[in-house]
Amino acid sequence: METMIGNMRLPKQNPQRGFTLIEAMVSMAIGLVVLAAAASLFKTALNSTMLVTQRAETQQNMRAAVEIMVKDLSMAGAGLPSGGIQLPTGAGATVSKFGCDQTGTCHVPAHNYPTANYMYGIIPGFSNGVEANAVIPAAPAPAINDSVTSIYADYNFPLWEYNVTFTVPGNGGSITLAPNPTFVPAPPAINSAGGIQVGDLIMLSNSLGTAVGEVTGLTATTIAFANLDPLNINQSAAATNNIKAISGGTTTIAYRLFAVTYYLTVPGAGQTPRLMRQVNGLTPVPVADDIINLQFAFDTYNSLTSALDANQANPLGVGESPNNIQKINLTVMGQSMINNGNKSQNMYLATDVSARNMAFRNRYQ
């Protein structure tokens, strides 16, 4: 209502008031609490997203590594004579090597063929899995890392479609190859893309037996097997089980072999460990980064007990033959490639592979 003072009329006063200082402070405090809760939820969401990303990338990286290893391990022993191949032995023979390249660098600490220079389809490498015995701090204790070597015939390049003769009869230094006219179309040149290259392993079989040589030189029609090769397989001075010993045989057939070794290496300059794949005497190539642990165990047929010895980490160490390996159990541990505040995620991935080309034993017979 209006109030009259004399002839003057006073305006009506507004009954609404502003916030008091206390009210403003309470409102600000409540707002800060809400903002803090929202920020915490946002940070939690970011951490969860980063965690999922880390685990997904790590799993994808490990899965790619496992898949390529499974392929090679599943082929172990394919195309080899039953039980494997005896490499050069007797007077004048020395132990041959695997896991080494053309520079003479051997990438696993123990790199000689086992049991008197014998080439098995699978060569277990218990606690032999890190190049130069380097330390991998992130590997879980006890830090055991294994290597494995799988050896099998290459069926992609048709080396068997050539007629093979020894360039110098009675000498295993080289062979001459001519396309067999019964195969149509004719096979590609041996030195074509995807063909034979220096460092490859060649298996030769004829009426006198089977021998392996390392390629030290080649043309479109010849392959040389000179002595002092990096893998020490071409030993013409050995008493037996070398190419020279079968050079007088007839109807020689050739196959390329793949001797594939998997191991871990720790690069310099602070780089993380990586899984490597090395074939024959060639340069190794990386398969996957951030692999910090690699372990194998083998299900091996025990000829004495006629039973399966499961999960043998070191078959050679307990006197069991790799020829009796029936299954390979593989475990890989990876570390996340992206660190979230230096918080890495570690994951295991395990699988098993049937060694379908190794020796078969029927325990129910």
C-alpha positions in Angstrom: 0.0 0.0 0.0 1.1 3.5 -0.4 1.7 6.0 2.4 0.6 9.6 2.2 2.8 12.2 3.8 1.2 15.5 3.3 0.7 15.9 -0.4 3.6 13.5 -1.3 3.0 9.8 -2.2 5.9 7.4 -1.3 6.6 4.5 -3.7 5.8 0.9 -2.6 8.9 -0.8 -1.2 10.1 -4.2 -2.8 9.8 -6.9 -0.2 12.4 -9.3 -2.0 16.0 -9.3 -0.7 19.4 -10.6 -2.1 21.6 -13.4 -0.8 23.4 -12.9 2.4 27.1 -13.6 2.6 26.5 -16.8 4.5 24.0 -18.0 1.9 26.4 -17.3 -0.9 29.2 -19.2 0.9 27.0 -22.2 1.4 25.9 -22.2 -2.2 29.5 -22.0 -3.4 30.5 -24.9 -1.1 27.7 -27.0 -2.4 28.7 -26.2 -6.0 32.3 -27.1 -5.3 31.2 -30.5 -3.9 29.1 -31.2 -7.0 32.0 -30.1 -9.3 34.5 -32.3 -7.4 32.1 -35.3 -7.7 31.7 -34.7 -11.4 35.4 -34.3 -11.9 36.0 -37.5 -10.0 33.5 -39.4 -12.1 35.1 -38.0 -15.3 38.5 -39.1 -14.1 37.2 -42.5 -13.3 35.7 -42.8 -16.7 38.9 -41.7 -18.4 40.9 -44.3 -16.3 38.4 -47.0 -17.2 38.6 -46.1 -20.9 42.4 -46.1 -20.7 42.4 -49.5 -18.9 40.1 -51.0 -21.5 42.3 -49.6 -24.3 45.5 -50.9 -22.7 44.1 -54.4 -22.3 42.5 -54.5 -25.8 45.8 -53.4 -27.4 47.8 -55.8 -25.3 45.5 -58.7 -26.0 45.5 -57.9 -29.8 49.3 -57.7 -29.8 49.7 -61.0 -28.0 47.1 -62.7 -30.1 48.9 -61.8 -33.3 52.2 -63.2 -31.8 50.5 -66.4 -30.7 48.8 -67.0 -34.1 52.0 -66.9 -36.0 53.8 -69.2 -33.5 50.9 -71.6 -33.6 51.2 -71.8 -37.4 54.9 -72.7 -37.3 54.6 -75.1 -34.3 51.7 -77.0 -35.9 53.9 -77.7 -38.9 56.8 -79.1 -36.9 58.2 -82.2 -38.4 56.3 -82.0 -41.6 58.2 -83.4 -44.6 61.1 -84.6 -42.4 62.0 -88.3 -42.3 60.3 -90.1 -39.4 62.2 -89.1 -36.3 64.2 -86.3 -37.8 67.6 -86.0 -39.6 71.1 -86.8 -38.4 73.4 -84.0 -39.2 77.2 -84.5 -39.9 78.8 -86.9 -37.5 81.9 -89.0 -37.1 85.5 -88.1 -37.6 86.0 -84.5 -38.7 82.4 -83.4 -37.7 81.6 -80.5 -35.4 78.2 -79.4 -34.0 75.9 -77.5 -36.3 73.9 -74.4 -35.3 70.4 -73.0 -35.4 69.1 -69.5 -34.6 72.1 -67.8 -36.2 72.3 -65.4 -39.2 74.7 -64.8 -42.0 76.8 -62.4 -39.9 77.6 -65.2 -37.5 75.4 -63.8 -34.8 73.6 -66.5 -32.8 70.4 -65.1 -31.2 69.8 -67.6 -28.5 72.4 -68.5 -25.9 72.4 -72.3 -26.6 72.3 -72.7 -30.4 73.8 -76.1 -31.1 71.7 -79.0 -32.3 71.2 -81.4 -29.4 72.0 -85.1 -28.8 75.0 -85.5 -31.1 74.0 -83.1 -33.8 70.4 -84.2 -34.4 67.7 -82.2 -36.2 64.4 -82.8 -34.5 61.1 -81.4 -35.7 60.9 -79.5 -32.5 63.8 -78.3 -30.4 62.7 -77.1 -26.9 64.7 -74.2 -25.5 64.1 -74.3 -21.7 65.4 -71.1 -20.1 67.1 -70.2 -23.4 64.7 -67.6 -24.6 66.4 -64.2 -24.3 69.1 -63.0 -26.6 72.5 -62.5 -24.9 70.9 -63.6 -21.6 69.6 -60.0 -21.2 67.4 -59.2 -18.2 63.8 -58.4 -18.5 62.9 -56.6 -15.3 59.1 -56.7 -16.0 59.1 -60.5 -16.3 57.4 -62.1 -13.3 59.7 -64.0 -10.9 61.1 -66.5 -11.3 62.1 -65.0 -14.6 62.1 -68.0 -16.9 61.9 -67.3 -20.6 62.1 -70.1 -23.2 62.8 -70.3 -26.9 61.5 -72.9 -29.3 62.6 -74.1 -32.8 60.2 -75.7 -35.2 61.6 -77.4 -38.3 59.5 -78.4 -41.3 59.6 -78.7 -45.1 58.4 -75.7 -47.3 55.6 -76.8 -49.6 55.1 -73.4 -51.1 58.2 -73.3 -53.3 58.2 -76.4 -55.6 61.8 -77.4 -55.4 60.8 -81.0 -55.9 59.8 -80.2 -59.4 63.4 -80.0 -60.5 65.7 -82.8 -61.6 68.7 -82.6 -59.2 72.2 -83.8 -60.1 75.5 -83.3 -58.3 77.6 -80.8 -60.2 80.7 -82.9 -59.5 79.8 -86.5 -58.9 81.0 -87.7 -55.5 81.3 -84.1 -54.3 78.7 -82.4 -52.1 79.8 -78.9 -52.8 76.9 -78.0 -55.2 73.9 -79.3 -57.1 72.5 -78.5 -60.5 68.8 -78.2 -61.0 66.8 -78.4 -64.2 62.9 -78.2 -64.4 61.3 -81.6 -64.7 59.3 -81.5 -67.9 56.5 -83.6 -66.4 55.4 -80.6 -64.3 53.2 -78.1 -66.2 53.5 -75.2 -65.9 57.3 -75.3 -65.3 58.4 -74.3 -61.8 59.8 -70.8 -61.3 63.5 -70.1 -61.3 65.1 -71.1 -58.1 66.4 -67.6 -57.5 63.1 -65.8 -58.3 61.2 -63.8 -55.8 60.1 -66.0 -53.0 62.6 -68.6 -54.1 65.8 -69.9 -52.6 68.3 -67.5 -51.0 71.6 -67.6 -49.3 71.2 -68.9 -45.8 68.3 -71.3 -46.6 68.4 -75.0 -45.6 68.0 -77.6 -48.4 67.1 -81.2 -47.6 68.3 -83.7 -50.2 67.0 -87.3 -50.3 68.0 -90.2 -52.6 68.8 -93.9 -52.6 71.7 -93.3 -50.2 69.8 -91.4 -47.6 69.0 -87.9 -46.5 71.3 -84.9 -45.8 70.9 -81.2 -45.2 73.0 -78.3 -46.5 73.0 -74.5 -46.0 72.9 -72.4 -49.2 76.1 -70.4 -49.6 75.6 -69.2 -53.2 73.2 -69.8 -56.1 72.4 -69.1 -59.8 69.3 -69.8 -61.8 70.5 -73.4 -62.2 72.8 -74.2 -59.3 73.0 -74.2 -55.5 76.3 -74.2 -53.7 77.0 -75.7 -50.3 80.5 -74.4 -49.3 82.2 -75.3 -46.1 82.5 -72.9 -43.2 78.9 -71.8 -43.6 77.4 -69.7 -40.7 75.3 -72.7 -39.5 78.2 -75.1 -39.8 76.1 -77.7 -41.7 78.1 -78.1 -44.9 80.9 -80.3 -43.5 82.4 -82.1 -46.5 85.2 -83.4 -44.2 82.8 -85.2 -41.8 82.8 -88.9 -42.0 79.1 -89.3 -42.6 75.6 -87.7 -42.7 76.7 -84.8 -44.9 75.8 -84.0 -48.6 79.0 -85.6 -49.8 78.0 -88.9 -48.3 74.9 -89.1 -50.5 76.3 -87.5 -53.6 76.6 -90.8 -55.4 72.9 -91.7 -55.0 70.3 -91.7 -57.7 66.9 -89.8 -58.1 67.7 -87.0 -55.7 64.8 -84.9 -54.5 65.2 -81.5 -52.9 63.0 -79.6 -50.5 63.6 -76.3 -48.7 63.4 -76.6 -44.9 62.3 -73.9 -42.5 64.1 -73.9 -39.1 62.1 -71.3 -37.3 63.3 -70.0 -33.9 61.2 -67.8 -31.6 62.9 -65.9 -28.8 62.8 -62.5 -27.0 65.3 -59.7 -27.4 65.8 -56.5 -25.5 66.7 -53.6 -27.9 68.8 -50.7 -26.8 67.8 -47.1 -26.2 65.2 -48.0 -23.6 63.0 -50.0 -25.9 60.7 -52.7 -24.5 61.3 -56.4 -25.1 60.0 -57.9 -28.3 59.3 -61.3 -29.7 61.6 -62.3 -32.7 61.2 -64.9 -35.4 64.4 -66.2 -37.0 64.4 -68.6 -40.0 67.3 -70.7 -41.2 70.4 -68.6 -41.5 68.5 -65.4 -42.3 68.1 -62.1 -40.5 65.5 -62.3 -37.7 62.4 -60.1 -37.9 60.3 -58.7 -35.0 56.9 -60.3 -34.5 55.4 -58.3 -31.6 56.6 -55.6 -29.2 56.1 -55.5 -25.4 56.3 -59.3 -24.9 58.0 -59.8 -21.5 57.6 -63.5 -20.9 57.6 -66.6 -23.2 57.2 -70.1 -21.8 56.6 -73.5 -23.4 55.7 -76.9 -21.9 55.4 -80.1 -23.8 53.2 -83.2 -23.5 55.6 -86.0 -24.3 54.9 -89.7 -24.8 57.0 -91.8 -22.4 58.0 -94.9 -24.2 59.0 -96.6 -20.9 55.6 -96.1 -19.1 53.4 -96.0 -22.3 51.8 -92.8 -20.8 51.8 -89.1 -21.6 54.1 -86.9 -19.5 52.2 -83.7 -19.4 53.6 -80.2 -19.2 57.3 -81.1 -19.4 59.1 -77.8 -19.3 62.5 -79.3 -20.2 62.1 -82.6 -22.1 65.8 -82.8 -23.1 66.8 -82.1 -19.6 65.0 -85.1 -18.2 66.2 -87.4 -21.0 63.0 -87.4 -23.1 63.2 -87.3 -26.9 61.6 -84.4 -28.8 60.5 -87.0 -31.3 57.9 -88.0 -28.8 56.4 -84.6 -28.3 52.6 -84.7 -28.9 51.5 -81.3 -27.9 53.1 -77.9 -27.2 51.6 -75.7 -24.4 52.4 -72.0 -25.0 52.1 -69.1 -22.6 52.8 -65.5 -23.5 52.8 -62.5 -21.2 52.5 -59.0 -22.7 52.8 -55.5 -21.3 50.6 -52.7 -22.4 52.1 -50.5 -25.1 50.5 -47.3 -23.7 51.3 -46.4 -20.1 48.7 -44.5 -18.1 50.7 -42.5 -15.6 53.4 -45.2 -15.8 50.8 -47.8 -14.8 51.3 -50.6 -17.3 48.9 -53.5 -17.7 50.2 -57.1 -17.9 48.2 -59.9 -19.4 48.7 -63.7 -20.0 47.6 -65.5 -23.1 47.8 -69.3 -23.2 47.1 -71.9 -25.8 48.2 -75.4 -26.9 49.2 -76.8 -30.3 49.0 -80.4 -31.5 52.2 -81.6 -33.1 50.4 -83.5 -35.7 53.5 -84.3 -37.8 55.6 -85.7 -35.0 55.9 -89.4 -34.2 52.6 -91.0 -33.3 52.3 -93.5 -30.4 49.2 -95.6 -29.8 49.1 -96.3 -26.1 46.0 -98.5 -26.6 47.5 -100.8 -29.1 
